[in-house]
Amino acid sequence: MRAVLQRVSRASVTVDGEITGEIGPGLLILVCAMEGDTDEKARQLAAKIAKLRIFKDDQGKMNLSIRDIGGSALIVSQFTLAADLRGNRPGFSTAAKPDEGRRLYELFTRLMQDEGIPTANGIFGADMDVSLNNDGPVTIWMEV
């Protein structure tokens, strides 16, 4: 699975003019299930993100996790993270098929909740408008 994490002071996702998910301080997580990904990869990704120390402590050092700050996660499906850029038009054949991608996306959300992280979501497969205030900015790409 692939993910892009953005440390945010706030973030929201809107579908058809309606806010479907909104958070204050925490992480915007753009997540993509790749062909061949497993439940174990979703578990590994959720566990790694929950422990990742990318929030500032009282001395301004990145030393705290999302759990430590009581932050939330806005989780948005993002199949374009699977882009193959060998040509001028990206290909996405390495992304999981839609049914499996949805299943792993929903599993990842539940696993983040199991890690004690409050979550909000976009809508899988929808045309979404994502708004955020990137804190730092801190943006991290991950793959498990």
DSSP file with accessible surface (Angstrom, degrees, kcal/mol):
  #  RESIDUE AA STRUCTURE BP1 BP2  ACC     N-H-->O    O-->H-N    N-H-->O    O-->H-N    TCO  KAPPA ALPHA  PHI   PSI    X-CA   Y-CA   Z-CA
    1    1 A M              0   0    1      0, 0.0   143,-2.2     0, 0.0     2,-0.4   0.000 360.0 360.0 360.0 148.1    0.0    0.0    0.0
    2    2 A R  E     +AB  32 143A  53     30,-2.5    30,-2.8   141,-0.2     2,-0.3  -0.906 360.0 176.6-117.9 148.9    1.1    3.5   -0.7
    3    3 A A  E     -AB  31 142A   0    139,-2.5   139,-3.2    -2,-0.4     2,-0.5  -0.996  23.2-151.4-149.6 148.6    0.2    6.7    1.2
    4    4 A V  E     -AB  30 141A  22     26,-2.3    26,-2.7    -2,-0.3     2,-0.5  -0.996  21.5-159.2-116.5 124.2    1.0   10.3    1.3
    5    5 A L  E     -AB  29 140A   1    135,-3.5   135,-2.7    -2,-0.5     2,-0.5  -0.903   8.1-172.2-105.7 133.5    0.8   11.9    4.7
    6    6 A Q  E     -AB  28 139A  35     22,-2.4    22,-2.6    -2,-0.5     2,-0.4  -0.990  21.5-135.8-125.5 120.8    0.3   15.6    5.2
    7    7 A R  E     -A   27   0A   4    131,-2.2   128,-3.3    -2,-0.5   131,-0.5  -0.651  37.6-175.7 -72.5 126.3    0.5   17.1    8.7
    8    8 A V  E     -AB  26 134A   1     18,-2.7    18,-2.1    -2,-0.4   126,-0.2  -0.905  44.5-153.6-129.2 153.1   -2.4   19.5    8.9
    9    9 A S  E    S-     0   0A  55    124,-2.3     2,-0.3     1,-0.4   125,-0.1   0.689  95.6  -9.8 -89.0 -24.1   -3.9   22.0   11.2
   10   10 A R  E     + B   0 133A  83    123,-0.8   123,-2.4    14,-0.1    -1,-0.4  -0.947  67.1 177.3-164.8 154.1   -7.2   21.3    9.5
   11   11 A A  E     -CB  23 132A   0     12,-2.0    12,-2.8    -2,-0.3     2,-0.3  -0.980   1.4-179.8-157.8 151.8   -8.5   19.4    6.4
   12   12 A S  E     -CB  22 131A  11    119,-2.8   119,-2.9    -2,-0.3     2,-0.4  -0.984  15.5-146.7-149.6 159.9  -11.8   18.5    4.8
   13   13 A V  E     -CB  21 130A   0      8,-2.5     7,-2.5    -2,-0.3     8,-1.4  -0.996  14.0-163.8-131.0 136.8  -13.2   16.6    1.8
   14   14 A T  E     -CB  19 129A  32    115,-2.7   115,-2.6    -2,-0.4     2,-0.4  -0.966   5.8-171.9-123.4 135.9  -16.3   17.6   -0.1
   15   15 A V  E >  S-C   18   0A  13      3,-2.8     3,-2.1    -2,-0.4   113,-0.1  -0.998  77.4 -13.2-127.5 126.2  -18.3   15.6   -2.6
   16   16 A D  T 3  S-     0   0  156    111,-0.5    -1,-0.1    -2,-0.4     3,-0.1   0.878 130.3 -52.4  50.5  42.5  -21.1   17.2   -4.6
   17   17 A G  T 3  S+     0   0   72      1,-0.2     2,-0.4    -3,-0.0    -1,-0.3   0.434 117.7 109.2  79.2  -0.1  -21.0   20.3   -2.5
   18   18 A E  E <  S-C   15   0A 141     -3,-2.1    -3,-2.8     2,-0.0     2,-0.5  -0.916  71.3-123.7-112.7 133.3  -21.3   18.3    0.8
   19   19 A I  E     +C   14   0A  94     -2,-0.4    -5,-0.3    -5,-0.2     3,-0.1  -0.599  29.3 176.8 -72.3 122.1  -18.5   17.9    3.4
   20   20 A T  E     +     0   0A  51     -7,-2.5   101,-0.6    -2,-0.5     2,-0.3   0.614  67.6  12.6-100.6 -18.1  -18.1   14.1    3.9
   21   21 A G  E     +C   13   0A   6     -8,-1.4    -8,-2.5    99,-0.2    -1,-0.3  -0.963  61.8 172.0-159.7 143.5  -15.1   14.4    6.2
   22   22 A E  E     +C   12   0A 121     -2,-0.3     2,-0.3   -10,-0.2   -10,-0.2  -0.980   4.0 176.6-155.7 137.8  -13.4   17.1    8.3
   23   23 A I  E     -C   11   0A  15    -12,-2.8   -12,-2.0    -2,-0.3     3,-0.1  -0.947  19.8-143.8-137.1 162.7  -10.7   17.2   10.9
   24   24 A G  S    S-     0   0   31      1,-0.3    48,-0.1    -2,-0.3   -16,-0.1   0.163  75.6  -3.3 -93.1-137.7   -8.7   19.6   13.0
   25   25 A P  S    S+     0   0   82      0, 0.0    47,-1.8     0, 0.0    -1,-0.3  -0.212 103.4  66.8 -59.0 137.2   -5.0   18.9   13.8
   26   26 A G  E    S-Ad   8  72A   0    -18,-2.1   -18,-2.7    45,-0.3     2,-0.4  -0.976  83.1 -33.3 157.5-136.9   -3.7   15.6   12.6
   27   27 A L  E     -Ad   7  73A   1     45,-2.4    47,-2.7    -2,-0.3     2,-0.6  -0.973  26.5-150.5-128.5 133.8   -3.0   13.9    9.3
   28   28 A L  E     -Ad   6  74A   1    -22,-2.6   -22,-2.4    -2,-0.4     2,-0.6  -0.916  28.1-163.7 -89.8 122.7   -4.5   14.0    5.8
   29   29 A I  E     -Ad   5  75A   0     45,-3.4    47,-2.9    -2,-0.6     2,-0.6  -0.948  12.5-166.2-117.6 111.3   -3.8   10.5    4.5
   30   30 A L  E     -Ad   4  76A  26    -26,-2.7   -26,-2.3    -2,-0.6     2,-0.4  -0.871  22.7-170.8 -90.7 122.7   -4.0    9.9    0.8
   31   31 A V  E     -Ad   3  77A   4     45,-2.5    47,-2.7    -2,-0.6     2,-0.4  -0.943  17.1-172.9-128.7 141.5   -4.0    6.1    0.4
   32   32 A C  E     -A    2   0A   4    -30,-2.8   -30,-2.5    -2,-0.4     2,-0.5  -0.993  16.0-145.3-133.4 125.9   -3.7    3.7   -2.5
   33   33 A A        -     0   0   12     -2,-0.4    63,-2.8   -32,-0.2     2,-0.2  -0.771  23.4-149.6 -86.7 131.6   -4.1   -0.1   -2.5
   34   34 A M  B >   -F   95   0B  15     -2,-0.5     3,-2.4    61,-0.3    61,-0.3  -0.662  31.5 -81.2-100.4 156.7   -1.8   -1.7   -5.0
   35   35 A E  T 3  S+     0   0  108     59,-3.3    61,-0.1     1,-0.3    -1,-0.1  -0.315 120.1  20.4 -53.4 129.1   -2.3   -4.9   -7.0
   36   36 A G  T 3  S+     0   0   64      1,-0.3    -1,-0.3    -3,-0.1    59,-0.0   0.396  87.8 146.0  89.6  -3.9   -1.4   -7.8   -4.7
   37   37 A D    <   -     0   0   15     -3,-2.4    -1,-0.3     1,-0.1     2,-0.2  -0.325  31.3-155.8 -65.5 153.5   -1.7   -5.8   -1.4
   38   38 A T     >  -     0   0   67      1,-0.1     4,-1.7    66,-0.0     3,-0.2  -0.755  32.8-101.1-125.8 170.0   -2.9   -7.8    1.6
   39   39 A D  H  > S+     0   0   55     -2,-0.2     4,-2.4     1,-0.2     5,-0.2   0.873 121.9  58.8 -58.0 -37.8   -4.7   -7.2    4.9
   40   40 A E  H  > S+     0   0   99      1,-0.2     4,-2.6     2,-0.2    -1,-0.2   0.885 102.2  51.9 -62.5 -39.0   -1.2   -7.5    6.5
   41   41 A K  H  > S+     0   0   73     -3,-0.2     4,-2.4     2,-0.2    -1,-0.2   0.906 108.6  51.0 -64.6 -39.2    0.1   -4.6    4.5
   42   42 A A  H  X S+     0   0    0     -4,-1.7     4,-2.5     2,-0.2    -2,-0.2   0.919 111.2  49.1 -62.7 -41.0   -2.9   -2.5    5.6
   43   43 A R  H  X S+     0   0  112     -4,-2.4     4,-2.6     1,-0.2     5,-0.2   0.921 111.1  49.3 -62.4 -45.2   -2.1   -3.4    9.2
   44   44 A Q  H  X S+     0   0   89     -4,-2.6     4,-2.4     2,-0.2    -2,-0.2   0.915 111.8  48.5 -61.3 -43.1    1.6   -2.5    8.8
   45   45 A L  H  X S+     0   0    0     -4,-2.4     4,-2.5     2,-0.2     5,-0.2   0.945 112.8  46.8 -65.1 -46.4    0.7    0.8    7.2
   46   46 A A  H  X S+     0   0    0     -4,-2.5     4,-2.5     1,-0.2    -2,-0.2   0.929 113.7  48.4 -62.4 -44.1   -1.8    1.8   10.0
   47   47 A A  H  X S+     0   0   22     -4,-2.6     4,-1.3    -5,-0.2    -1,-0.2   0.916 112.6  48.4 -64.1 -41.7    0.6    0.7   12.8
   48   48 A K  H  X S+     0   0  116     -4,-2.4     4,-1.2    -5,-0.2     3,-0.3   0.934 113.0  47.0 -65.0 -45.0    3.5    2.7   11.2
   49   49 A I  H >< S+     0   0    1     -4,-2.5     3,-0.5     1,-0.2    17,-0.5   0.914 108.3  55.2 -64.7 -42.3    1.4    5.8   10.8
   50   50 A A  H 3< S+     0   0    0     -4,-2.5    17,-0.8     1,-0.2    -1,-0.2   0.822 116.4  37.9 -61.7 -29.2    0.0    5.7   14.3
   51   51 A K  H 3< S+     0   0  130     -4,-1.3    -1,-0.2    -3,-0.3    -2,-0.2   0.558  84.7 121.3 -97.7 -11.5    3.6    5.6   15.7
   52   52 A L    <<  -     0   0   36     -4,-1.2     2,-1.3    -3,-0.5    14,-0.5  -0.360  57.3-143.3 -63.5 124.2    5.2    8.0   13.3
   53   53 A R        +     0   0  151      1,-0.2    12,-0.3    -2,-0.2    -1,-0.1  -0.675  54.0 127.9 -94.0  88.2    6.7   10.9   15.3
   54   54 A I        +     0   0    9     -2,-1.3     2,-0.3    10,-0.8    -1,-0.2   0.257  43.9  93.7-125.5  10.5    6.2   13.9   13.0
   55   55 A F  E    S-G   64   0C  10      9,-2.7     9,-2.4    -3,-0.2     8,-1.9  -0.823  80.0-103.6-106.5 147.2    4.4   16.4   15.3
   56   56 A K  E     -G   62   0C 115     -2,-0.3     6,-0.2     6,-0.2     2,-0.1  -0.402  26.9-149.3 -72.6 139.2    6.3   19.0   17.3
   57   57 A D    >   -     0   0   25      4,-2.5     3,-2.2    -2,-0.1    -1,-0.1  -0.264  46.8 -80.0 -88.0-173.8    7.0   18.7   21.0
   58   58 A D  T 3  S+     0   0  154      1,-0.3    -2,-0.1     2,-0.1    -1,-0.0   0.596 133.1  54.9 -70.9  -6.5    7.3   21.7   23.3
   59   59 A Q  T 3  S-     0   0  151      2,-0.2    -1,-0.3     0, 0.0     3,-0.1   0.279 120.1-107.9-103.0   7.4   10.8   22.3   22.1
   60   60 A G  S <  S+     0   0   46     -3,-2.2     2,-0.3     1,-0.3    -2,-0.1   0.564  76.3 132.8  81.9   7.9    9.7   22.4   18.4
   61   61 A K        -     0   0  142      1,-0.0    -4,-2.5    -6,-0.0     2,-1.4  -0.717  68.9-111.7 -93.0 144.6   11.3   19.0   17.5
   62   62 A M  E    S+G   56   0C 101     -2,-0.3    -6,-0.2    -6,-0.2    -9,-0.1  -0.604  74.6 124.4 -73.2  96.3    9.3   16.4   15.5
   63   63 A N  E     +     0   0C  65     -8,-1.9     2,-0.3    -2,-1.4    -1,-0.2   0.305  44.1  81.7-139.4   2.2    9.0   14.0   18.4
   64   64 A L  E     -G   55   0C  50     -9,-2.4    -9,-2.7    -3,-0.2   -10,-0.8  -0.902  61.8-138.5-120.2 148.6    5.3   13.3   18.9
   65   65 A S     >  -     0   0    6     -2,-0.3     4,-1.6   -12,-0.3     6,-0.2  -0.453  35.5-101.4 -92.9 171.2    2.9   10.9   17.1
   66   66 A I  T  4>S+     0   0    0    -14,-0.5     5,-2.5   -17,-0.5     4,-0.5   0.868 126.5  52.7 -59.8 -35.8   -0.7   11.6   16.1
   67   67 A R  T >45S+     0   0  103    -17,-0.8     3,-1.2     1,-0.2    -1,-0.2   0.921 104.1  55.8 -62.7 -46.3   -1.7    9.6   19.2
   68   68 A D  T 345S+     0   0   99      1,-0.3    -1,-0.2     2,-0.1    -2,-0.2   0.830 112.3  41.5 -57.9 -35.4    0.5   11.8   21.4
   69   69 A I  T 3<5S-     0   0   63     -4,-1.6    -1,-0.3    -3,-0.0    -2,-0.2   0.470 110.1-118.6 -92.2  -2.1   -1.2   15.0   20.2
   70   70 A G  T < 5 +     0   0   63     -3,-1.2    -3,-0.2    -4,-0.5    -2,-0.1   0.827  59.4 163.5  67.8  32.9   -4.8   13.6   20.2
   71   71 A G      < -     0   0    3     -5,-2.5   -45,-0.3    -6,-0.2     2,-0.3  -0.224  30.7-133.8 -83.1 170.5   -5.0   14.2   16.5
   72   72 A S  E     -d   26   0A  31    -47,-1.8   -45,-2.4    45,-0.1     2,-0.4  -0.752  10.5-131.3-117.2 167.0   -7.4   12.8   13.9
   73   73 A A  E     -de  27 119A   0     45,-2.5    47,-2.1    -2,-0.3     2,-0.7  -0.985   3.6-157.0-124.8 129.2   -6.9   11.4   10.4
   74   74 A L  E     -de  28 120A   0    -47,-2.7   -45,-3.4    -2,-0.4     2,-0.6  -0.942  21.7-159.7 -99.0 114.4   -8.8   12.3    7.2
   75   75 A I  E     +de  29 121A   0     45,-2.8    47,-1.7    -2,-0.7     2,-0.4  -0.886  12.5 179.7-106.6 121.8   -8.4    9.3    5.0
   76   76 A V  E     -d   30   0A   1    -47,-2.9   -45,-2.5    -2,-0.6     2,-0.2  -0.980  28.4-123.9-126.2 127.4   -8.9    9.8    1.3
   77   77 A S  E     +d   31   0A  16     -2,-0.4   -45,-0.2   -47,-0.2     2,-0.2  -0.481  30.7 178.6 -69.1 139.6   -8.7    7.1   -1.4
   78   78 A Q    >   +     0   0   56    -47,-2.7     3,-2.0    -2,-0.2     4,-0.2  -0.605  14.5 173.7-147.9  76.8   -6.1    8.1   -4.1
   79   79 A F  G >  S+     0   0  121      1,-0.3     3,-2.2    -2,-0.2    -1,-0.1   0.756  73.3  77.3 -62.8 -19.6   -5.6    5.5   -6.8
   80   80 A T  G >  S+     0   0   56      1,-0.3     3,-1.7     2,-0.2    -1,-0.3   0.659  73.2  79.3 -69.0  -9.5   -3.4    7.9   -8.7
   81   81 A L  G <  S+     0   0   34     -3,-2.0    -1,-0.3     1,-0.3    -2,-0.2   0.669  85.8  63.3 -66.6 -13.0   -0.6    7.1   -6.3
   82   82 A A  G <  S+     0   0    1     -3,-2.2    12,-0.4    -4,-0.2    -1,-0.3   0.322  78.1 147.4 -89.0   8.5   -0.2    4.0   -8.4
   83   83 A A    <   -     0   0   32     -3,-1.7     2,-0.6     9,-0.1     9,-0.2  -0.144  40.3-151.8 -55.3 131.9    0.7    6.1  -11.5
   84   84 A D  B     -H   91   0D  40      7,-2.7     7,-1.8     1,-0.1     3,-0.4  -0.935  12.3-172.8 -99.8 118.0    3.2    4.6  -13.9
   85   85 A L        +     0   0  126     -2,-0.6    -1,-0.1     5,-0.2    -2,-0.1   0.013  45.3 118.0-107.5  28.1    4.9    7.6  -15.5
   86   86 A R  S    S+     0   0  216      3,-0.1    -1,-0.2     5,-0.1     2,-0.1   0.836  82.7  29.0 -65.0 -30.1    7.0    5.9  -18.3
   87   87 A G  S    S-     0   0   48     -3,-0.4     4,-0.1     2,-0.3     0, 0.0  -0.298 101.0 -89.9-110.1-160.4    5.1    7.8  -20.9
   88   88 A N  S    S+     0   0  179      1,-0.1    -3,-0.0    -2,-0.1    -2,-0.0   0.562 112.6  58.7 -91.0 -12.1    3.4   11.2  -21.1
   89   89 A R  S    S-     0   0  223     -5,-0.0    -2,-0.3     0, 0.0    -1,-0.1  -0.978  91.9-122.6-119.0 118.5    0.0    9.8  -19.9
   90   90 A P        -     0   0   54      0, 0.0     2,-0.3     0, 0.0    -5,-0.2  -0.262  20.4-149.9 -61.1 144.7    0.0    8.0  -16.5
   91   91 A G  B     -H   84   0D  30     -7,-1.8    -7,-2.7    -9,-0.1     3,-0.1  -0.859  10.2-167.1-110.6 151.1   -1.1    4.5  -16.4
   92   92 A F    >   +     0   0   67     -2,-0.3     3,-1.8    -9,-0.2    -9,-0.1   0.068  47.4 121.3-126.3  25.3   -2.8    3.0  -13.3
   93   93 A S  T 3  S+     0   0   93      1,-0.3    -1,-0.1    -9,-0.1   -10,-0.1   0.683  70.3  63.4 -67.9 -15.5   -2.8   -0.7  -14.0
   94   94 A T  T 3  S+     0   0   61    -12,-0.4   -59,-3.3    -3,-0.1    -1,-0.3   0.556  81.7  99.9 -86.6  -6.6   -0.7   -1.4  -10.8
   95   95 A A  B <  S-F   34   0B  11     -3,-1.8   -61,-0.3   -61,-0.3   -59,-0.1  -0.461  88.2 -96.9 -72.0 149.9   -3.6   -0.1   -8.6
   96   96 A A        -     0   0   14    -63,-2.8   -61,-0.1    -2,-0.1    -1,-0.1  -0.314  49.2 -90.9 -60.7 150.8   -5.8   -2.8   -7.0
   97   97 A K     >  -     0   0  129      1,-0.1     4,-3.3   -63,-0.1     3,-0.3  -0.302  46.6-102.3 -59.3 151.3   -9.0   -3.5   -8.8
   98   98 A P  H  > S+     0   0   89      0, 0.0     4,-2.8     0, 0.0     5,-0.2   0.859 118.9  48.7 -51.2 -45.6  -11.8   -1.3   -7.5
   99   99 A D  H  > S+     0   0  136      1,-0.2     4,-2.1     2,-0.2     5,-0.1   0.929 117.7  41.2 -62.8 -43.1  -13.6   -3.9   -5.3
  100  100 A E  H  > S+     0   0   70     -3,-0.3     4,-2.6     2,-0.2     5,-0.2   0.887 113.5  53.9 -72.2 -38.1  -10.3   -4.9   -3.6
  101  101 A G  H  X S+     0   0    6     -4,-3.3     4,-2.4     2,-0.2    -2,-0.2   0.930 110.1  47.3 -59.9 -44.1   -9.1   -1.3   -3.4
  102  102 A R  H  X S+     0   0  105     -4,-2.8     4,-2.8    -5,-0.3     5,-0.3   0.933 111.5  50.9 -62.9 -44.9  -12.4   -0.3   -1.6
  103  103 A R  H  X S+     0   0   89     -4,-2.1     4,-2.5    -5,-0.2    -2,-0.2   0.938 113.6  43.7 -60.4 -45.9  -12.1   -3.3    0.8
  104  104 A L  H  X S+     0   0    0     -4,-2.6     4,-2.9     2,-0.2    -1,-0.2   0.881 112.6  53.0 -69.9 -34.9   -8.5   -2.5    1.7
  105  105 A Y  H  X S+     0   0   13     -4,-2.4     4,-2.2    -5,-0.2    -2,-0.2   0.940 112.4  44.5 -62.3 -47.6   -9.3    1.3    2.0
  106  106 A E  H  X S+     0   0   83     -4,-2.8     4,-2.2     2,-0.2    -2,-0.2   0.899 113.7  50.6 -66.0 -39.1  -12.1    0.5    4.4
  107  107 A L  H  X S+     0   0   17     -4,-2.5     4,-2.8    -5,-0.3    -2,-0.2   0.936 108.4  52.4 -62.1 -45.7  -10.0   -2.0    6.3
  108  108 A F  H  X S+     0   0    0     -4,-2.9     4,-2.4     1,-0.2    -2,-0.2   0.920 108.3  51.3 -57.5 -43.2   -7.2    0.6    6.6
  109  109 A T  H  X S+     0   0   11     -4,-2.2     4,-2.1     1,-0.2    -1,-0.2   0.943 111.3  47.1 -59.8 -46.3   -9.7    3.1    8.1
  110  110 A R  H  X S+     0   0  118     -4,-2.2     4,-2.6     1,-0.2    -1,-0.2   0.898 110.8  52.6 -63.1 -38.7  -10.9    0.5   10.7
  111  111 A L  H  X S+     0   0   23     -4,-2.8     4,-1.4     2,-0.2    -1,-0.2   0.880 107.1  51.6 -66.7 -37.3   -7.3   -0.3   11.5
  112  112 A M  H  <>S+     0   0    0     -4,-2.4     5,-2.1     2,-0.2     3,-0.2   0.919 110.8  48.8 -63.3 -41.4   -6.5    3.3   12.1
  113  113 A Q  H ><5S+     0   0   92     -4,-2.1     3,-2.0     1,-0.2    -2,-0.2   0.915 107.7  54.3 -63.1 -41.3   -9.5    3.5   14.4
  114  114 A D  H 3<5S+     0   0  131     -4,-2.6    -1,-0.2     1,-0.3    -2,-0.2   0.785 101.7  59.5 -62.0 -27.9   -8.2    0.3   16.2
  115  115 A E  T 3<5S-     0   0   53     -4,-1.4    -1,-0.3    -3,-0.2    -2,-0.2   0.439 127.0-103.6 -77.9  -1.4   -4.9    2.2   16.7
  116  116 A G  T < 5S+     0   0   58     -3,-2.0    -3,-0.2     1,-0.3    -2,-0.2   0.625  78.4 135.5  89.8  16.1   -7.0    4.8   18.7
  117  117 A I      < -     0   0    3     -5,-2.1    -1,-0.3    -6,-0.1   -45,-0.1  -0.856  53.8-131.8-101.5 119.4   -7.0    7.5   15.9
  118  118 A P        -     0   0   74      0, 0.0   -45,-2.5     0, 0.0     2,-0.3  -0.455  34.0-159.7 -63.6 139.1  -10.4    9.2   15.2
  119  119 A T  E     -e   73   0A  32    -47,-0.2     2,-0.3    -2,-0.1   -45,-0.2  -0.886  24.0-173.8-126.4 155.3  -11.0    9.2   11.5
  120  120 A A  E     -e   74   0A  17    -47,-2.1   -45,-2.8    -2,-0.3     2,-0.3  -0.912  22.2-154.7-134.1 161.0  -13.0   11.0    8.8
  121  121 A N  E     -e   75   0A  38   -101,-0.6   -45,-0.2    -2,-0.3  -108,-0.2  -0.948  18.9-135.5-140.1 159.0  -13.2    9.9    5.2
  122  122 A G        -     0   0    9    -47,-1.7     2,-0.5    -2,-0.3   -47,-0.1  -0.094  50.1 -89.2 -84.8-164.1  -13.8   10.8    1.6
  123  123 A I    >   -     0   0   79    -46,-0.1     3,-2.2    -2,-0.1  -102,-0.0  -0.969  42.1-113.1-117.1 121.2  -16.0    8.6   -0.6
  124  124 A F  T 3  S+     0   0   43     -2,-0.5     3,-0.1     1,-0.3   -22,-0.0  -0.244  97.6   3.9 -54.8 129.2  -14.2    5.8   -2.4
  125  125 A G  T 3  S+     0   0   69      1,-0.3    -1,-0.3   -48,-0.0     2,-0.1   0.383 100.9 126.9  79.9  -4.6  -14.2    6.4   -6.2
  126  126 A A  S <  S-     0   0   32     -3,-2.2     2,-0.8     1,-0.1    -1,-0.3  -0.429  71.9-106.8 -83.1 160.7  -15.9    9.8   -6.0
  127  127 A D        -     0   0  147     -2,-0.1  -111,-0.5    -3,-0.1     2,-0.3  -0.795  53.8-171.0 -82.7 110.4  -14.8   13.0   -7.5
  128  128 A M        -     0   0   35     -2,-0.8     2,-0.6  -113,-0.1  -113,-0.2  -0.844  29.0-146.8-115.0 147.0  -13.6   14.8   -4.4
  129  129 A D  E     -B   14   0A 114   -115,-2.6  -115,-2.7    -2,-0.3     2,-0.5  -0.961  22.7-163.4-105.5 120.8  -12.4   18.3   -3.5
  130  130 A V  E     -B   13   0A  55     -2,-0.6     2,-0.4  -117,-0.2  -117,-0.2  -0.913   6.6-173.5-109.8 131.1   -9.8   18.2   -0.7
  131  131 A S  E     +B   12   0A  51   -119,-2.9  -119,-2.8    -2,-0.5     2,-0.3  -0.959  13.1 159.7-123.2 139.5   -8.9   21.2    1.3
  132  132 A L  E     -B   11   0A  51     -2,-0.4     2,-0.6  -121,-0.2  -121,-0.2  -0.996  40.8-137.9-155.2 156.7   -6.2   21.5    3.8
  133  133 A N  E     -B   10   0A  81   -123,-2.4  -124,-2.3    -2,-0.3  -123,-0.8  -0.959  33.5-144.0-112.5 104.4   -3.8   23.7    5.8
  134  134 A N  E     -B    8   0A  49     -2,-0.6     2,-0.7  -126,-0.2  -126,-0.3  -0.585  10.7-141.6 -73.7 124.3   -0.5   21.9    5.6
  135  135 A D  E    S-     0   0A  63   -128,-3.3     3,-0.3    -2,-0.4  -128,-0.2  -0.791  74.9 -12.2 -92.7 110.2    1.3   22.4    8.9
  136  136 A G  E    S-     0   0A  52     -2,-0.7    -1,-0.1     1,-0.3     2,-0.1  -0.524 106.2 -90.6 134.2 -71.6    5.0   22.9    8.5
  137  137 A P  E    S+     0   0A 103      0, 0.0     2,-0.5     0, 0.0    -1,-0.3   0.577  73.5 169.3 -75.3 144.9    4.7   22.0    5.7
  138  138 A V  E     +     0   0A  18   -131,-0.5  -131,-2.2    -3,-0.3     2,-0.4  -0.989   0.9 165.1-124.9 117.3    5.3   18.3    6.4
  139  139 A T  E     -B    6   0A  76     -2,-0.5     2,-0.4  -133,-0.2  -133,-0.2  -0.993   9.4-176.9-135.1 126.9    4.5   15.8    3.6
  140  140 A I  E     -B    5   0A  53   -135,-2.7  -135,-3.5    -2,-0.4     2,-0.4  -0.987  15.7-149.1-131.6 133.7    5.7   12.2    3.7
  141  141 A W  E     -B    4   0A 141     -2,-0.4     2,-0.3  -137,-0.2  -137,-0.2  -0.843  23.0-177.6 -99.8 135.2    5.4    9.5    1.1
  142  142 A M  E     -B    3   0A  20   -139,-3.2  -139,-2.5    -2,-0.4     2,-0.3  -0.970  14.1-178.0-133.5 151.7    5.2    5.9    2.4
  143  143 A E  E      B    2   0A  95     -2,-0.3  -141,-0.2  -141,-0.2    -2,-0.0  -0.984 360.0 360.0-145.6 136.3    5.0    2.4    1.0
  144  144 A V              0   0   38   -143,-2.2  -103,-0.1    -2,-0.3   -99,-0.0  -0.886 360.0 360.0-122.0 360.0    4.7   -1.0    2.8
